[in-house]
Amino acid sequence: MAARKSRGRRLLRTLLVLIVLLLVALVALVAWFLLAGRVPKPPVTPPSPERPSAQPASCPDVQVVAIPGTWESSATDDPFDPTANPASLMLNVTRPLQAQFGSDRAQVYTVPYVAQFSNPVALPPDGQASYNVSRGEGTAKATEVMAGMHAECPLTSYVLTGFSQGAVIAGDLAASIGAGNGPVPADLLLGAGLIADGRRDPAAAEDVGPPVAGVGAEVALAGVKLPGITMTGARPGGFGDVADRVVQICAPTDGICDAPAGAFKPGNLLGSASRLLEYVNNPVHAMYNSFSVDGNGTTATQWMTNWAADKVRSAPTPAHE
């Protein structure tokens, strides 16, 4: 009898220890998700000011807002002469534009943000900002600079462009502008050019370059949530009123923008699994400066530069006071 009671007490203690361990693990998991960050809501932008007939002489006719990709920027970088990553893909677009246009015609602004993507299962933690935090910071900074410019220079128009994580941010901004709740009115957005957009939807905008069968990774993996990494799916409503001004470039087999559609559908699992290596070893994602988009050998960055330059050249020239 005493032996049975002793075994019962040991069993009870074991169960209590297991319950405590499970609770600790649950609390740790919740804390892990919270600390890694969630996708923030877009910043609220003030109402557009009434447009005068002229604007200050210090205002540029056009502001080109460029958003670099992951590991290609920093929060302290110089937005007019970025040096955080000398190999940043967007430099192949922004520098030629700066060489073509004076700052009175086109102010070329490269958004400085943390631009990181931490590994959610790294032990020890890799010390980087999570995708959600990085993306939120980039969105907030790009929104702030555009809203600030519009408040001071209500007749200035805009060109948005970005690569990879920067393309997600630029695309999200374009979508908010097209929906009427962005940092500038829709009629002032001359265009948005996206390279390797993780939320790429082939039906939402014009594709430039060879045909691509897939979709953005965030669309393919819509609903997946890991600590600090939220796959947000396609942009609701697409690009709205600015859809005819958005262009997107995606290299076939780039797993960031050419992922298998409906990756988690039972009938697609085998095909999706066969492409997993594209996410692990994705060399084409780093080759857009040499990736040709037409029969003339025009590279993705050359095409985007020419496209943006055409937008700047054809932009209105506001009166100045």
SULCOR-V809646 format. One record per run of one state. SS is the DSSP state (H for helix, E for strand, - for the rest). FROM is the first residue (numbers start at 0). LEN is the number of residues. If there is no record, write none. Layout:
# SULCOR-V809646
ss | from | len
SS | FROM | LEN
SS | FROM | LEN
This chain:
# SULCOR-V809646
ss | from | len
- | 0 | 1
H | 1 | 35
- | 36 | 18
E | 54 | 1
- | 55 | 6
E | 61 | 6
- | 67 | 23
H | 90 | 10
- | 100 | 5
E | 105 | 5
- | 110 | 20
H | 130 | 22
- | 152 | 4
E | 156 | 7
- | 163 | 1
H | 164 | 14
- | 178 | 7
H | 185 | 3
E | 188 | 7
- | 195 | 10
E | 205 | 3
- | 208 | 6
E | 214 | 1
- | 215 | 1
H | 216 | 4
- | 220 | 4
E | 224 | 2
- | 226 | 2
E | 228 | 2
- | 230 | 9
H | 239 | 6
E | 245 | 4
- | 249 | 9
E | 258 | 1
- | 259 | 6
H | 265 | 8
- | 273 | 3
H | 276 | 4
- | 280 | 2
H | 282 | 4
- | 286 | 5
E | 291 | 1
- | 292 | 6
E | 298 | 1
H | 299 | 15
- | 314 | 5
E | 319 | 1
- | 320 | 1
